[in-house]
Amino acid sequence: MAIMMTRAGYTGQVITWEQAMASNRVLAPKRLAPDADPPTKPDSQGNYPMPIPGITRFE
């Protein structure tokens, strides 16, 4: 439910349980280890992409 509410806040949309469960969005690293690459990385200036409600799309 926390992931569903987070995605609703990021997108500004109502997200149903069915949509959340059918989502292809990966929120965890492919490999769980201290040296694993995170699914989101900063750009060349060290900034991470920020979700904008109403613009960010639900995946």
PQR file of N, CA, C, O and H, with PARSE charges and radii, in Angstrom:
ATOM      1  N   MET A   1       0.827  -1.174   0.000 -0.4000 1.5000
ATOM      2  CA  MET A   1       0.000   0.000   0.000 -0.0000 2.0000
ATOM      3  C   MET A   1       0.880   1.249   0.000  0.5500 1.7000
ATOM      4  O   MET A   1       0.515   2.254  -0.610 -0.5500 1.4000
ATOM      5  N   ALA A   2       2.027   1.206   0.670 -0.4000 1.5000
ATOM      6  CA  ALA A   2       2.915   2.362   0.703 -0.0000 2.0000
ATOM      7  C   ALA A   2       3.433   2.704  -0.694  0.5500 1.7000
ATOM      8  O   ALA A   2       3.548   3.877  -1.047 -0.5500 1.4000
ATOM      9  H   ALA A   2       2.324   0.390   1.166  0.4000 1.0000
ATOM     10  N   ILE A   3       3.743   1.679  -1.484 -0.4000 1.5000
ATOM     11  CA  ILE A   3       4.209   1.921  -2.854 -0.0000 2.0000
ATOM     12  C   ILE A   3       3.087   2.541  -3.681  0.5500 1.7000
ATOM     13  O   ILE A   3       3.331   3.454  -4.470 -0.5500 1.4000
ATOM     14  H   ILE A   3       3.649   0.725  -1.197  0.4000 1.0000
ATOM     15  N   MET A   4       1.859   2.053  -3.505 -0.4000 1.5000
ATOM     16  CA  MET A   4       0.710   2.589  -4.228 -0.0000 2.0000
ATOM     17  C   MET A   4       0.502   4.064  -3.879  0.5500 1.7000
ATOM     18  O   MET A   4       0.263   4.884  -4.764 -0.5500 1.4000
ATOM     19  H   MET A   4       1.660   1.311  -2.864  0.4000 1.0000
ATOM     20  N   MET A   5       0.590   4.396  -2.605 -0.4000 1.5000
ATOM     21  CA  MET A   5       0.400   5.789  -2.185 -0.0000 2.0000
ATOM     22  C   MET A   5       1.545   6.686  -2.668  0.5500 1.7000
ATOM     23  O   MET A   5       1.320   7.842  -3.028 -0.5500 1.4000
ATOM     24  H   MET A   5       0.784   3.729  -1.885  0.4000 1.0000
ATOM     25  N   THR A   6       2.755   6.158  -2.676 -0.4000 1.5000
ATOM     26  CA  THR A   6       3.895   6.935  -3.170 -0.0000 2.0000
ATOM     27  C   THR A   6       3.723   7.240  -4.648  0.5500 1.7000
ATOM     28  O   THR A   6       3.933   8.375  -5.073 -0.5500 1.4000
ATOM     29  H   THR A   6       2.937   5.219  -2.384  0.4000 1.0000
ATOM     30  N   ARG A   7       3.343   6.242  -5.435 -0.4000 1.5000
ATOM     31  CA  ARG A   7       3.136   6.446  -6.871 -0.0000 2.0000
ATOM     32  C   ARG A   7       1.993   7.426  -7.121  0.5500 1.7000
ATOM     33  O   ARG A   7       2.063   8.215  -8.063 -0.5500 1.4000
ATOM     34  H   ARG A   7       3.172   5.319  -5.089  0.4000 1.0000
ATOM     35  N   ALA A   8       0.956   7.395  -6.312 -0.4000 1.5000
ATOM     36  CA  ALA A   8      -0.149   8.352  -6.451 -0.0000 2.0000
ATOM     37  C   ALA A   8       0.358   9.770  -6.184  0.5500 1.7000
ATOM     38  O   ALA A   8      -0.007  10.709  -6.891 -0.5500 1.4000
ATOM     39  H   ALA A   8       0.899   6.754  -5.546  0.4000 1.0000
ATOM     40  N   GLY A   9       1.190   9.919  -5.173 -0.4000 1.5000
ATOM     41  CA  GLY A   9       1.750  11.235  -4.867 -0.0000 2.0000
ATOM     42  C   GLY A   9       2.691  11.729  -5.951  0.5500 1.7000
ATOM     43  O   GLY A   9       2.707  12.919  -6.266 -0.5500 1.4000
ATOM     44  H   GLY A   9       1.487   9.156  -4.598  0.4000 1.0000
ATOM     45  N   TYR A  10       3.472  10.830  -6.522 -0.4000 1.5000
ATOM     46  CA  TYR A  10       4.420  11.203  -7.584 -0.0000 2.0000
ATOM     47  C   TYR A  10       3.706  11.626  -8.861  0.5500 1.7000
ATOM     48  O   TYR A  10       4.152  12.539  -9.556 -0.5500 1.4000
ATOM     49  H   TYR A  10       3.459   9.864  -6.267  0.4000 1.0000
ATOM     50  N   THR A  11       2.586  10.954  -9.171 -0.4000 1.5000
ATOM     51  CA  THR A  11       1.910  11.205 -10.444 -0.0000 2.0000
ATOM     52  C   THR A  11       0.750  12.184 -10.336  0.5500 1.7000
ATOM     53  O   THR A  11       0.360  12.794 -11.332 -0.5500 1.4000
ATOM     54  H   THR A  11       2.223  10.212  -8.607  0.4000 1.0000
ATOM     55  N   GLY A  12       0.196  12.341  -9.142 -0.4000 1.5000
ATOM     56  CA  GLY A  12      -0.986  13.178  -8.984 -0.0000 2.0000
ATOM     57  C   GLY A  12      -2.236  12.477  -9.473  0.5500 1.7000
ATOM     58  O   GLY A  12      -3.252  13.129  -9.714 -0.5500 1.4000
ATOM     59  H   GLY A  12       0.512  11.845  -8.333  0.4000 1.0000
ATOM     60  N   GLN A  13      -2.182  11.153  -9.626 -0.4000 1.5000
ATOM     61  CA  GLN A  13      -3.315  10.371 -10.109 -0.0000 2.0000
ATOM     62  C   GLN A  13      -3.816   9.439  -9.007  0.5500 1.7000
ATOM     63  O   GLN A  13      -3.093   9.125  -8.062 -0.5500 1.4000
ATOM     64  H   GLN A  13      -1.357  10.624  -9.430  0.4000 1.0000
ATOM     65  N   VAL A  14      -5.053   9.012  -9.148 -0.4000 1.5000
ATOM     66  CA  VAL A  14      -5.570   7.965  -8.283 -0.0000 2.0000
ATOM     67  C   VAL A  14      -5.040   6.650  -8.839  0.5500 1.7000
ATOM     68  O   VAL A  14      -5.267   6.337 -10.007 -0.5500 1.4000
ATOM     69  H   VAL A  14      -5.640   9.267  -9.916  0.4000 1.0000
ATOM     70  N   ILE A  15      -4.334   5.875  -8.013 -0.4000 1.5000
ATOM     71  CA  ILE A  15      -3.777   4.595  -8.427 -0.0000 2.0000
ATOM     72  C   ILE A  15      -4.536   3.497  -7.690  0.5500 1.7000
ATOM     73  O   ILE A  15      -4.596   3.489  -6.460 -0.5500 1.4000
ATOM     74  H   ILE A  15      -4.149   6.130  -7.064  0.4000 1.0000
ATOM     75  N   THR A  16      -5.110   2.577  -8.445 -0.4000 1.5000
ATOM     76  CA  THR A  16      -5.847   1.476  -7.821 -0.0000 2.0000
ATOM     77  C   THR A  16      -4.873   0.373  -7.418  0.5500 1.7000
ATOM     78  O   THR A  16      -3.732   0.324  -7.878 -0.5500 1.4000
ATOM     79  H   THR A  16      -5.062   2.583  -9.444  0.4000 1.0000
ATOM     80  N   TRP A  17      -5.353  -0.500  -6.554 -0.4000 1.5000
ATOM     81  CA  TRP A  17      -4.545  -1.650  -6.130 -0.0000 2.0000
ATOM     82  C   TRP A  17      -4.159  -2.498  -7.351  0.5500 1.7000
ATOM     83  O   TRP A  17      -3.021  -2.956  -7.455 -0.5500 1.4000
ATOM     84  H   TRP A  17      -6.280  -0.460  -6.181  0.4000 1.0000
ATOM     85  N   GLU A  18      -5.095  -2.703  -8.260 -0.4000 1.5000
ATOM     86  CA  GLU A  18      -4.836  -3.502  -9.454 -0.0000 2.0000
ATOM     87  C   GLU A  18      -3.751  -2.861 -10.320  0.5500 1.7000
ATOM     88  O   GLU A  18      -2.883  -3.563 -10.838 -0.5500 1.4000
ATOM     89  H   GLU A  18      -6.020  -2.331  -8.176  0.4000 1.0000
ATOM     90  N   GLN A  19      -3.790  -1.542 -10.482 -0.4000 1.5000
ATOM     91  CA  GLN A  19      -2.758  -0.851 -11.254 -0.0000 2.0000
ATOM     92  C   GLN A  19      -1.396  -0.992 -10.579  0.5500 1.7000
ATOM     93  O   GLN A  19      -0.394  -1.259 -11.242 -0.5500 1.4000
ATOM     94  H   GLN A  19      -4.496  -0.971 -10.061  0.4000 1.0000
ATOM     95  N   ALA A  20      -1.366  -0.813  -9.278 -0.4000 1.5000
ATOM     96  CA  ALA A  20      -0.102  -0.913  -8.550 -0.0000 2.0000
ATOM     97  C   ALA A  20       0.497  -2.308  -8.678  0.5500 1.7000
ATOM     98  O   ALA A  20       1.705  -2.449  -8.866 -0.5500 1.4000
ATOM     99  H   ALA A  20      -2.180  -0.596  -8.740  0.4000 1.0000
ATOM    100  N   MET A  21      -0.329  -3.329  -8.578 -0.4000 1.5000
ATOM    101  CA  MET A  21       0.158  -4.706  -8.658 -0.0000 2.0000
ATOM    102  C   MET A  21       0.577  -5.089 -10.076  0.5500 1.7000
ATOM    103  O   MET A  21       1.428  -5.961 -10.251 -0.5500 1.4000
ATOM    104  H   MET A  21      -1.310  -3.215  -8.425  0.4000 1.0000
ATOM    105  N   ALA A  22      -0.007  -4.451 -11.090 -0.4000 1.5000
ATOM    106  CA  ALA A  22       0.319  -4.754 -12.488 -0.0000 2.0000
ATOM    107  C   ALA A  22       1.477  -3.899 -13.014  0.5500 1.7000
ATOM    108  O   ALA A  22       1.921  -4.100 -14.145 -0.5500 1.4000
ATOM    109  H   ALA A  22      -0.698  -3.743 -10.949  0.4000 1.0000
ATOM    110  N   SER A  23       1.969  -2.958 -12.220 -0.4000 1.5000
ATOM    111  CA  SER A  23       3.022  -2.045 -12.658 -0.0000 2.0000
ATOM    112  C   SER A  23       4.318  -2.793 -12.961  0.5500 1.7000
ATOM    113  O   SER A  23       4.656  -3.775 -12.300 -0.5500 1.4000
ATOM    114  H   SER A  23       1.608  -2.794 -11.301  0.4000 1.0000
ATOM    115  N   ASN A  24       5.031  -2.312 -13.970 -0.4000 1.5000
ATOM    116  CA  ASN A  24       6.330  -2.868 -14.332 -0.0000 2.0000
ATOM    117  C   ASN A  24       7.483  -2.092 -13.701  0.5500 1.7000
ATOM    118  O   ASN A  24       8.647  -2.430 -13.918 -0.5500 1.4000
ATOM    119  H   ASN A  24       4.756  -1.514 -14.507  0.4000 1.0000
ATOM    120  N   ARG A  25       7.176  -1.078 -12.941 -0.4000 1.5000
ATOM    121  CA  ARG A  25       8.195  -0.222 -12.316 -0.0000 2.0000
ATOM    122  C   ARG A  25       9.013  -1.028 -11.304  0.5500 1.7000
ATOM    123  O   ARG A  25       8.456  -1.694 -10.432 -0.5500 1.4000
ATOM    124  H   ARG A  25       6.231  -0.804 -12.765  0.4000 1.0000
ATOM    125  N   VAL A  26      10.323  -0.959 -11.429 -0.4000 1.5000
ATOM    126  CA  VAL A  26      11.227  -1.660 -10.524 -0.0000 2.0000
ATOM    127  C   VAL A  26      11.709  -0.671  -9.465  0.5500 1.7000
ATOM    128  O   VAL A  26      12.275   0.371  -9.792 -0.5500 1.4000
ATOM    129  H   VAL A  26      10.775  -0.418 -12.138  0.4000 1.0000
ATOM    130  N   LEU A  27      11.482  -1.003  -8.202 -0.4000 1.5000
ATOM    131  CA  LEU A  27      11.838  -0.099  -7.110 -0.0000 2.0000
ATOM    132  C   LEU A  27      13.028  -0.592  -6.297  0.5500 1.7000
ATOM    133  O   LEU A  27      13.470   0.086  -5.369 -0.5500 1.4000
ATOM    134  H   LEU A  27      11.021  -1.850  -7.936  0.4000 1.0000
ATOM    135  N   ALA A  28      13.535  -1.737  -6.629 -0.4000 1.5000
ATOM    136  CA  ALA A  28      14.651  -2.311  -5.880 -0.0000 2.0000
ATOM    137  C   ALA A  28      15.799  -2.615  -6.843  0.5500 1.7000
ATOM    138  O   ALA A  28      15.571  -2.811  -8.036 -0.5500 1.4000
ATOM    139  H   ALA A  28      13.176  -2.288  -7.383  0.4000 1.0000
ATOM    140  N   PRO A  29      17.018  -2.656  -6.335 -0.5600 1.5000
ATOM    141  CA  PRO A  29      18.137  -3.031  -7.211  0.2800 2.0000
ATOM    142  C   PRO A  29      17.977  -4.464  -7.709  0.5500 1.7000
ATOM    143  O   PRO A  29      17.323  -5.280  -7.060 -0.5500 1.4000
ATOM    144  N   LYS A  30      18.573  -4.769  -8.861 -0.4000 1.5000
ATOM    145  CA  LYS A  30      18.502  -6.117  -9.409 -0.0000 2.0000
ATOM    146  C   LYS A  30      19.179  -7.123  -8.492  0.5500 1.7000
ATOM    147  O   LYS A  30      18.788  -8.287  -8.418 -0.5500 1.4000
ATOM    148  H   LYS A  30      19.105  -4.106  -9.388  0.4000 1.0000
ATOM    149  N   ARG A  31      20.199  -6.648  -7.798 -0.4000 1.5000
ATOM    150  CA  ARG A  31      20.956  -7.517  -6.910 -0.0000 2.0000
ATOM    151  C   ARG A  31      21.030  -6.841  -5.551  0.5500 1.7000
ATOM    152  O   ARG A  31      21.450  -5.688  -5.453 -0.5500 1.4000
ATOM    153  H   ARG A  31      20.517  -5.702  -7.858  0.4000 1.0000
ATOM    154  N   LEU A  32      20.628  -7.544  -4.507 -0.4000 1.5000
ATOM    155  CA  LEU A  32      20.654  -6.983  -3.159 -0.0000 2.0000
ATOM    156  C   LEU A  32      22.030  -7.217  -2.539  0.5500 1.7000
ATOM    157  O   LEU A  32      22.330  -8.308  -2.055 -0.5500 1.4000
ATOM    158  H   LEU A  32      20.287  -8.481  -4.587  0.4000 1.0000
ATOM    159  N   ALA A  33      22.845  -6.190  -2.564 -0.4000 1.5000
ATOM    160  CA  ALA A  33      24.194  -6.256  -2.008 -0.0000 2.0000
ATOM    161  C   ALA A  33      24.662  -4.831  -1.719  0.5500 1.7000
ATOM    162  O   ALA A  33      24.174  -3.887  -2.341 -0.5500 1.4000
ATOM    163  H   ALA A  33      22.601  -5.304  -2.958  0.4000 1.0000
ATOM    164  N   PRO A  34      25.584  -4.662  -0.800 -0.5600 1.5000
ATOM    165  CA  PRO A  34      26.064  -3.319  -0.475  0.2800 2.0000
ATOM    166  C   PRO A  34      26.652  -2.571  -1.680  0.5500 1.7000
ATOM    167  O   PRO A  34      26.619  -1.341  -1.715 -0.5500 1.4000
ATOM    168  N   ASP A  35      27.180  -3.291  -2.650 -0.4000 1.5000
ATOM    169  CA  ASP A  35      27.786  -2.642  -3.813 -0.0000 2.0000
ATOM    170  C   ASP A  35      26.883  -2.667  -5.052  0.5500 1.7000
ATOM    171  O   ASP A  35      27.354  -2.389  -6.155 -0.5500 1.4000
ATOM    172  H   ASP A  35      27.207  -4.290  -2.622  0.4000 1.0000
ATOM    173  N   ALA A  36      25.591  -2.997  -4.891 -0.4000 1.5000
ATOM    174  CA  ALA A  36      24.655  -3.069  -6.012 -0.0000 2.0000
ATOM    175  C   ALA A  36      24.330  -1.671  -6.537  0.5500 1.7000
ATOM    176  O   ALA A  36      24.283  -0.705  -5.775 -0.5500 1.4000
ATOM    177  H   ALA A  36      25.209  -3.223  -3.995  0.4000 1.0000
ATOM    178  N   ASP A  37      24.109  -1.579  -7.840 -0.4000 1.5000
ATOM    179  CA  ASP A  37      23.712  -0.308  -8.450 -0.0000 2.0000
ATOM    180  C   ASP A  37      22.251  -0.019  -8.116  0.5500 1.7000
ATOM    181  O   ASP A  37      21.414  -0.916  -8.220 -0.5500 1.4000
ATOM    182  H   ASP A  37      24.147  -2.364  -8.458  0.4000 1.0000
ATOM    183  N   PRO A  38      21.924   1.209  -7.717 -0.5600 1.5000
ATOM    184  CA  PRO A  38      20.531   1.562  -7.440  0.2800 2.0000
ATOM    185  C   PRO A  38      19.750   1.694  -8.750  0.5500 1.7000
ATOM    186  O   PRO A  38      20.351   1.933  -9.798 -0.5500 1.4000
ATOM    187  N   PRO A  39      18.414   1.541  -8.709 -0.5600 1.5000
ATOM    188  CA  PRO A  39      17.624   1.665  -9.934  0.2800 2.0000
ATOM    189  C   PRO A  39      17.573   3.097 -10.471  0.5500 1.7000
ATOM    190  O   PRO A  39      17.313   3.290 -11.659 -0.5500 1.4000
ATOM    191  N   THR A  40      17.811   4.089  -9.640 -0.4000 1.5000
ATOM    192  CA  THR A  40      17.841   5.487 -10.069 -0.0000 2.0000
ATOM    193  C   THR A  40      19.212   6.061  -9.742  0.5500 1.7000
ATOM    194  O   THR A  40      19.713   5.906  -8.628 -0.5500 1.4000
ATOM    195  H   THR A  40      18.022   3.932  -8.675  0.4000 1.0000
ATOM    196  N   LYS A  41      19.811   6.722 -10.719 -0.4000 1.5000
ATOM    197  CA  LYS A  41      21.146   7.288 -10.529 -0.0000 2.0000
ATOM    198  C   LYS A  41      21.111   8.794 -10.783  0.5500 1.7000
ATOM    199  O   LYS A  41      20.259   9.276 -11.530 -0.5500 1.4000
ATOM    200  H   LYS A  41      19.404   6.848 -11.624  0.4000 1.0000
ATOM    201  N   PRO A  42      22.025   9.536 -10.170 -0.5600 1.5000
ATOM    202  CA  PRO A  42      22.065  10.982 -10.397  0.2800 2.0000
ATOM    203  C   PRO A  42      22.607  11.312 -11.784  0.5500 1.7000
ATOM    204  O   PRO A  42      23.281  10.500 -12.417 -0.5500 1.4000
ATOM    205  N   ASP A  43      22.290  12.542 -12.246 -0.4000 1.5000
ATOM    206  CA  ASP A  43      22.830  12.997 -13.526 -0.0000 2.0000
ATOM    207  C   ASP A  43      24.272  13.466 -13.340  0.5500 1.7000
ATOM    208  O   ASP A  43      24.855  13.269 -12.274 -0.5500 1.4000
ATOM    209  H   ASP A  43      21.743  13.202 -11.732  0.4000 1.0000
ATOM    210  N   SER A  44      24.841  14.074 -14.353 -0.4000 1.5000
ATOM    211  CA  SER A  44      26.249  14.484 -14.315 -0.0000 2.0000
ATOM    212  C   SER A  44      26.531  15.545 -13.250  0.5500 1.7000
ATOM    213  O   SER A  44      27.680  15.723 -12.846 -0.5500 1.4000
ATOM    214  H   SER A  44      24.368  14.234 -15.220  0.4000 1.0000
ATOM    215  N   GLN A  45      25.498  16.246 -12.797 -0.4000 1.5000
ATOM    216  CA  GLN A  45      25.684  17.269 -11.767 -0.0000 2.0000
ATOM    217  C   GLN A  45      25.352  16.741 -10.373  0.5500 1.7000
ATOM    218  O   GLN A  45      25.394  17.493  -9.400 -0.5500 1.4000
ATOM    219  H   GLN A  45      24.565  16.102 -13.126  0.4000 1.0000
ATOM    220  N   GLY A  46      25.025  15.458 -10.273 -0.4000 1.5000
ATOM    221  CA  GLY A  46      24.728  14.850  -8.985 -0.0000 2.0000
ATOM    222  C   GLY A  46      23.283  14.977  -8.542  0.5500 1.7000
ATOM    223  O   GLY A  46      22.956  14.664  -7.397 -0.5500 1.4000
ATOM    224  H   GLY A  46      24.991  14.847 -11.064  0.4000 1.0000
ATOM    225  N   ASN A  47      22.408  15.435  -9.441 -0.4000 1.5000
ATOM    226  CA  ASN A  47      20.991  15.601  -9.105 -0.0000 2.0000
ATOM    227  C   ASN A  47      20.193  14.382  -9.538  0.5500 1.7000
ATOM    228  O   ASN A  47      20.407  13.829 -10.617 -0.5500 1.4000
ATOM    229  H   ASN A  47      22.673  15.689 -10.371  0.4000 1.0000
ATOM    230  N   TYR A  48      19.268  13.976  -8.674 -0.4000 1.5000
ATOM    231  CA  TYR A  48      18.385  12.865  -8.996 -0.0000 2.0000
ATOM    232  C   TYR A  48      17.120  13.402  -9.652  0.5500 1.7000
ATOM    233  O   TYR A  48      16.699  14.517  -9.344 -0.5500 1.4000
ATOM    234  H   TYR A  48      19.094  14.425  -7.798  0.4000 1.0000
ATOM    235  N   PRO A  49      16.498  12.629 -10.559 -0.5600 1.5000
ATOM    236  CA  PRO A  49      15.243  13.089 -11.167  0.2800 2.0000
ATOM    237  C   PRO A  49      14.150  13.191 -10.100  0.5500 1.7000
ATOM    238  O   PRO A  49      13.984  12.291  -9.276 -0.5500 1.4000
ATOM    239  N   MET A  50      13.421  14.281 -10.128 -0.4000 1.5000
ATOM    240  CA  MET A  50      12.360  14.519  -9.146 -0.0000 2.0000
ATOM    241  C   MET A  50      11.001  14.296  -9.795  0.5500 1.7000
ATOM    242  O   MET A  50      10.748  14.804 -10.887 -0.5500 1.4000
ATOM    243  H   MET A  50      13.555  15.013 -10.796  0.4000 1.0000
ATOM    244  N   PRO A  51      10.121  13.541  -9.136 -0.5600 1.5000
ATOM    245  CA  PRO A  51       8.772  13.361  -9.674  0.2800 2.0000
ATOM    246  C   PRO A  51       7.978  14.663  -9.549  0.5500 1.7000
ATOM    247  O   PRO A  51       8.099  15.388  -8.561 -0.5500 1.4000
ATOM    248  N   ILE A  52       7.170  14.941 -10.565 -0.4000 1.5000
ATOM    249  CA  ILE A  52       6.351  16.144 -10.556 -0.0000 2.0000
ATOM    250  C   ILE A  52       4.892  15.706 -10.749  0.5500 1.7000
ATOM    251  O   ILE A  52       4.530  15.216 -11.818 -0.5500 1.4000
ATOM    252  H   ILE A  52       7.072  14.352 -11.367  0.4000 1.0000
ATOM    253  N   PRO A  53       4.048  15.882  -9.708 -0.5600 1.5000
ATOM    254  CA  PRO A  53       2.644  15.474  -9.828  0.2800 2.0000
ATOM    255  C   PRO A  53       1.978  16.127 -11.039  0.5500 1.7000
ATOM    256  O   PRO A  53       2.127  17.327 -11.270 -0.5500 1.4000
ATOM    257  N   GLY A  54       1.248  15.331 -11.800 -0.4000 1.5000
ATOM    258  CA  GLY A  54       0.583  15.824 -12.999 -0.0000 2.0000
ATOM    259  C   GLY A  54       1.426  15.711 -14.248  0.5500 1.7000
ATOM    260  O   GLY A  54       0.898  15.779 -15.358 -0.5500 1.4000
ATOM    261  H   GLY A  54       1.126  14.357 -11.612  0.4000 1.0000
ATOM    262  N   ILE A  55       2.747  15.536 -14.088 -0.4000 1.5000
ATOM    263  CA  ILE A  55       3.649  15.390 -15.230 -0.0000 2.0000
ATOM    264  C   ILE A  55       4.278  13.998 -15.255  0.5500 1.7000
ATOM    265  O   ILE A  55       4.358  13.356 -16.302 -0.5500 1.4000
ATOM    266  H   ILE A  55       3.176  15.480 -13.186  0.4000 1.0000
ATOM    267  N   THR A  56       4.724  13.544 -14.075 -0.4000 1.5000
ATOM    268  CA  THR A  56       5.313  12.214 -13.977 -0.0000 2.0000
ATOM    269  C   THR A  56       4.246  11.180 -14.308  0.5500 1.7000
ATOM    270  O   THR A  56       3.126  11.246 -13.801 -0.5500 1.4000
ATOM    271  H   THR A  56       4.658  14.066 -13.225  0.4000 1.0000
ATOM    272  N   ARG A  57       4.600  10.231 -15.158 -0.4000 1.5000
ATOM    273  CA  ARG A  57       3.634   9.220 -15.597 -0.0000 2.0000
ATOM    274  C   ARG A  57       3.758   7.958 -14.746  0.5500 1.7000
ATOM    275  O   ARG A  57       4.847   7.602 -14.293 -0.5500 1.4000
ATOM    276  H   ARG A  57       5.510  10.178 -15.570  0.4000 1.0000
ATOM    277  N   PHE A  58       2.629   7.291 -14.538 -0.4000 1.5000
ATOM    278  CA  PHE A  58       2.618   6.024 -13.827 -0.0000 2.0000
ATOM    279  C   PHE A  58       3.056   4.937 -14.786  0.5500 1.7000
ATOM    280  O   PHE A  58       2.547   4.837 -15.902 -0.5500 1.4000
ATOM    281  H   PHE A  58       1.745   7.579 -14.906  0.4000 1.0000
ATOM    282  N   GLU A  59       4.002   4.123 -14.348 -0.4000 1.5000
ATOM    283  CA  GLU A  59       4.518   3.034 -15.209 -0.0000 2.0000
ATOM    284  C   GLU A  59       4.138   1.707 -14.638  0.5500 1.7000
ATOM    285  O   GLU A  59       4.474   0.670 -15.210 -0.5500 1.4000
ATOM    286  H   GLU A  59       4.416   4.204 -13.441  0.4000 1.0000
TER
END
